[in-house]
Amino acid sequence: MKPKLLITILLTSLCIVSSQFVFALDTNSSKSLSDEPKHITLTAIEYLQLMRKAYKELNYESIYLNTLQHKIAPKQLIHGVIDGNEIAYFRYLNGAMRESLQYKGEISFFEQGAQSYSLKSAHNQRVFSDITNLDFVKGQNFYEYIILGKSRIAGKQAIAIRIVSKDDYRYSYIIWLDMRSCLPLRLDTINKSNLLLEQVMVVSLHVSKHVNPWLAKLSKQQLPQLLHFPEDSVKTTPKWKVNWLPAGFKVVKNNQHKLVMYKNEPISYILITDGVANASIYISEKKVVLKAEQKVIQRGATILYSYLRDDIEVNVVGDIPVETAKRLVESITEVD
């Protein structure tokens, strides 16, 4: 082989190897700037547990859309942790001003044209709060977790996990998680026929190391007066009980209230939950005559099931199927 030809081949080969090396460096550099996750071999339950932790412990701001019966409502959530305490500000972005601030076991409500007030509450009322409150290990007894695949939500790489009910007494869900922060980006509530009942989807998410300065300032301001209910308005002695609950559900409240709409006559209140789904049961003496023995109103995943039985009126409100509400009502008996 001629020396000149040999030199040309060697130089060409060197250029090819060099270009491949540079391309590899560029590719690796791009990956370091992308949203590629650090955890790529986790199980569905491990992802869900990371979501629960991130939702409570990270500082973040999100704008999301709540789609319900073809109506879309944009909302905003700003969350932070101050001295170990969660603080969350929530507001509707359309229509009349409606805001709330949750901090240290109290929720303050602000609404245009109405007096602001605060309530004692340990219940987390933020978006995605119910799905992140579930004990996913115990939840395996009545839900199955399946990784569906990856997608993009709000410009971020996301992983979709289906939470499938093992019976017909609750809904199933599909949740998308940001693969970098593990925060929830989208939640679909679906029935046993795989029909979409309700959807919440984040369109903007920002995670920061430090709490939002404005949120920190809010935590130091004096909030509206805390409302206290008269002691005689609530009786802890239950009058009614439910004798059937779907697997995983438990009664978390059972008492009697005096409400103005019932002319101060006590109404029994029972609250049940499985960690994700919640249902409130109200039992009172007959006050109205329904057009039929029972009446069902459904709005997205939430139902109002009213039933007249003997001398009582039962109203069930919650994010459960109608069949579940019917069985709950049928199982109600008076406490001995």
C-alpha positions in Angstrom: 0.0 0.0 0.0 1.3 3.5 -0.8 2.4 5.5 2.2 0.2 8.5 1.2 -2.9 6.2 1.0 -2.1 4.6 4.3 -1.8 8.0 6.1 -5.1 9.1 4.6 -6.9 6.0 5.9 -5.4 6.4 9.4 -6.4 10.1 9.5 -9.9 9.3 8.4 -10.3 6.6 11.0 -9.0 8.9 13.7 -11.5 11.6 12.7 -14.3 9.0 12.9 -13.3 7.8 16.3 -12.9 11.4 17.6 -16.3 12.4 16.2 -17.9 9.4 17.9 -16.2 10.3 21.2 -17.4 14.0 21.0 -20.9 12.8 20.1 -20.8 10.5 23.2 -19.8 13.4 25.3 -22.6 15.6 23.9 -25.1 12.9 24.5 -24.1 12.3 28.1 -24.1 16.1 28.6 -27.7 16.3 27.3 -28.8 13.5 29.6 -27.5 15.4 32.6 -29.7 18.3 31.7 -32.8 16.3 30.9 -35.6 15.0 33.1 -34.2 11.5 33.1 -35.0 9.9 36.5 -32.4 8.7 38.9 -34.8 5.8 39.9 -35.7 3.7 36.8 -36.1 0.2 38.2 -38.7 0.8 41.0 -41.9 -1.1 41.5 -45.3 0.5 41.3 -45.7 0.6 45.1 -42.2 2.1 45.5 -43.1 4.9 43.1 -46.4 5.5 45.0 -44.6 5.7 48.4 -42.1 8.2 47.0 -45.1 10.2 45.7 -46.6 10.3 49.2 -43.3 11.5 50.7 -42.7 14.1 48.1 -46.2 15.5 48.3 -45.8 16.2 52.0 -42.2 17.2 52.2 -41.3 19.3 49.0 -41.7 23.0 48.3 -43.6 23.3 45.1 -46.1 25.4 43.1 -48.5 24.0 40.6 -51.3 25.2 38.3 -53.8 22.5 37.4 -57.1 21.9 35.6 -60.0 20.1 37.2 -62.2 18.6 34.5 -65.7 17.6 35.6 -68.6 16.9 33.2 -67.0 18.9 30.4 -66.3 21.9 32.6 -62.7 22.9 33.2 -61.7 24.9 36.3 -58.1 26.2 36.6 -56.7 26.2 40.1 -53.4 27.0 41.9 -51.6 25.3 44.7 -48.5 26.6 46.5 -47.0 24.2 49.1 -44.2 24.5 51.5 -42.7 23.2 54.8 -41.9 25.7 57.5 -40.2 24.4 60.7 -41.5 20.9 60.0 -45.1 22.1 59.4 -46.8 21.9 56.0 -48.4 25.1 54.7 -50.5 25.2 51.6 -52.3 28.0 49.8 -55.0 27.2 47.3 -57.1 29.4 45.0 -59.5 29.3 42.0 -58.1 31.2 39.1 -61.5 31.9 37.3 -64.6 33.7 38.6 -65.1 35.2 42.1 -62.1 35.1 44.4 -62.0 31.9 46.5 -58.9 31.1 48.5 -57.8 29.0 51.4 -54.7 28.6 53.6 -54.0 25.4 55.5 -51.4 25.6 58.3 -50.8 24.0 61.7 -54.1 22.1 61.9 -56.3 25.0 60.8 -57.8 26.0 57.5 -58.7 29.6 56.7 -61.2 30.4 54.0 -61.4 33.7 52.0 -64.3 34.3 49.6 -65.3 37.4 47.7 -68.3 39.0 49.3 -68.3 36.8 52.4 -66.7 37.0 55.9 -63.4 35.2 56.2 -63.1 32.4 58.8 -60.9 29.6 60.1 -61.7 26.1 61.2 -59.8 23.4 63.1 -59.1 20.6 60.7 -56.6 17.8 60.5 -57.9 16.7 57.1 -55.8 17.6 54.1 -58.1 19.4 51.6 -55.5 19.9 48.8 -55.7 18.5 45.3 -54.4 14.9 45.2 -54.6 14.8 49.0 -56.8 11.6 49.1 -54.6 9.6 46.8 -51.5 10.5 48.7 -53.0 9.7 52.0 -53.5 6.0 51.2 -51.4 3.5 53.0 -50.2 1.8 49.9 -48.9 -1.3 51.7 -52.3 -2.0 53.4 -54.0 -0.8 50.2 -52.8 -3.9 48.4 -55.6 -5.8 50.1 -58.2 -4.0 48.0 -56.2 -2.3 45.2 -53.7 -3.6 42.7 -50.9 -1.3 41.4 -49.8 -1.7 37.8 -47.1 0.4 35.9 -48.6 1.3 32.5 -45.7 3.1 30.9 -44.2 6.6 30.4 -45.5 9.8 28.9 -45.2 13.6 29.2 -47.3 15.8 31.4 -46.7 19.5 31.7 -43.5 19.1 29.8 -42.1 16.6 32.2 -41.3 12.9 31.9 -44.0 11.0 33.8 -44.8 7.4 34.7 -48.4 6.2 34.7 -49.6 3.8 37.4 -53.0 2.2 37.4 -54.6 1.7 40.9 -57.2 -1.0 40.2 -60.0 -1.8 42.6 -60.3 -5.5 43.4 -64.1 -5.2 43.8 -67.0 -3.1 42.5 -67.5 -1.0 45.6 -64.9 1.7 44.8 -63.5 3.4 41.8 -60.1 2.8 40.1 -57.5 5.4 39.3 -54.7 6.2 36.9 -52.0 8.5 38.3 -49.1 10.1 36.5 -46.0 11.0 38.5 -43.1 13.4 37.6 -40.2 11.0 37.3 -37.8 13.5 38.8 -39.7 14.8 41.9 -42.3 12.0 42.1 -45.0 14.6 42.6 -48.4 13.8 41.1 -49.1 15.4 37.7 -52.4 13.9 36.7 -55.2 11.8 38.2 -58.0 10.1 36.4 -60.9 8.6 38.3 -62.6 5.7 36.3 -65.5 3.4 37.0 -65.7 -0.4 36.5 -66.6 0.2 32.8 -63.4 2.2 32.3 -65.3 5.4 31.8 -63.6 8.6 32.9 -65.5 10.3 35.7 -63.2 13.0 36.7 -59.7 14.3 35.9 -57.1 16.5 37.5 -54.1 17.5 35.4 -51.2 19.8 36.3 -50.2 22.2 33.5 -47.3 23.9 35.3 -45.1 22.6 38.1 -42.1 24.2 39.8 -40.2 22.6 42.6 -37.7 24.6 44.7 -35.3 24.0 47.6 -36.7 26.8 49.7 -40.3 27.7 50.6 -42.0 30.4 48.6 -41.2 33.8 50.3 -44.8 34.9 50.0 -46.0 31.7 51.6 -43.5 32.2 54.4 -44.9 35.7 54.9 -48.4 34.4 55.1 -47.5 32.0 57.9 -46.6 35.0 60.1 -49.8 37.0 59.5 -52.8 36.9 61.7 -55.5 34.7 60.2 -59.3 35.0 60.5 -61.0 34.2 63.8 -61.3 30.5 64.5 -64.9 29.4 64.6 -66.0 27.3 67.6 -69.2 25.2 67.6 -71.3 25.1 70.7 -70.7 22.0 72.8 -74.4 21.0 72.7 -74.5 21.1 68.9 -72.6 17.8 68.8 -73.4 14.6 70.6 -70.7 11.9 70.6 -73.2 9.1 71.4 -74.1 7.5 68.0 -77.7 6.7 67.3 -77.2 4.7 64.1 -74.5 2.4 62.8 -73.6 0.7 59.5 -73.3 -3.1 59.7 -71.6 -3.5 56.3 -68.5 -1.8 54.9 -66.4 -2.6 51.8 -63.1 -4.2 52.4 -60.6 -1.6 53.6 -63.2 1.0 54.7 -63.6 2.1 58.3 -65.8 4.4 60.2 -63.8 7.5 61.3 -66.8 9.5 62.7 -70.1 8.6 64.1 -72.0 11.3 66.1 -75.1 13.6 66.1 -75.2 17.3 65.0 -77.8 20.0 65.4 -78.3 21.8 62.0 -80.3 24.9 61.3 -81.9 23.3 58.2 -83.4 20.6 60.5 -84.7 23.1 63.0 -82.1 22.2 65.6 -83.2 18.6 65.7 -80.2 16.2 65.8 -79.0 14.6 62.6 -76.8 11.5 62.7 -73.5 11.7 60.8 -71.2 8.8 59.9 -68.0 9.3 57.9 -66.3 6.3 56.3 -63.1 6.1 54.2 -60.6 3.6 52.8 -57.8 6.3 52.6 -58.7 7.3 49.1 -62.5 7.2 48.8 -64.7 9.0 51.4 -68.4 8.9 52.0 -70.6 10.9 54.5 -73.9 9.4 55.7 -76.6 11.7 57.1 -79.6 10.1 58.9 -82.6 12.1 60.1 -86.4 11.9 60.5 -88.3 12.4 57.3 -88.6 16.1 56.4 -89.3 16.0 52.7 -91.1 13.7 50.3 -89.0 12.6 47.4 -90.6 12.0 44.0 -89.4 8.4 44.3 -88.3 6.1 47.0 -84.8 6.9 46.1 -83.0 9.7 44.2 -79.5 9.7 42.8 -77.5 12.8 41.7 -74.0 12.3 40.2 -71.4 14.9 39.5 -68.2 13.4 38.2 -67.0 10.8 40.8 -69.2 12.2 43.5 -72.8 11.0 44.2 -75.7 12.1 46.3 -77.8 9.1 47.1 -81.1 9.9 49.0 -83.3 7.1 50.3 -86.5 7.1 52.4 -86.8 4.1 54.7 -89.5 3.6 57.3 -89.4 6.9 59.3 -86.0 8.1 58.3 -84.3 9.9 55.5 -80.8 8.7 54.6 -78.4 10.8 52.4 -75.1 9.4 51.3 -72.5 11.9 49.7 -69.2 10.6 48.5 -66.8 9.5 45.8 -68.2 5.9 45.7 -70.3 4.0 43.2 -74.1 4.0 43.6 -74.1 0.3 44.3 -71.9 0.9 47.4 -74.2 3.7 48.6 -77.2 1.3 48.3 -75.6 -1.4 50.3 -74.5 1.0 53.0 -78.1 2.3 53.4 -79.5 -1.2 53.5 -77.1 -2.1 56.4 -78.0 0.8 58.6 -79.6 -0.1 61.9 -80.2 1.8 65.2 -77.6 1.4 67.9 -78.9 -0.9 70.7 
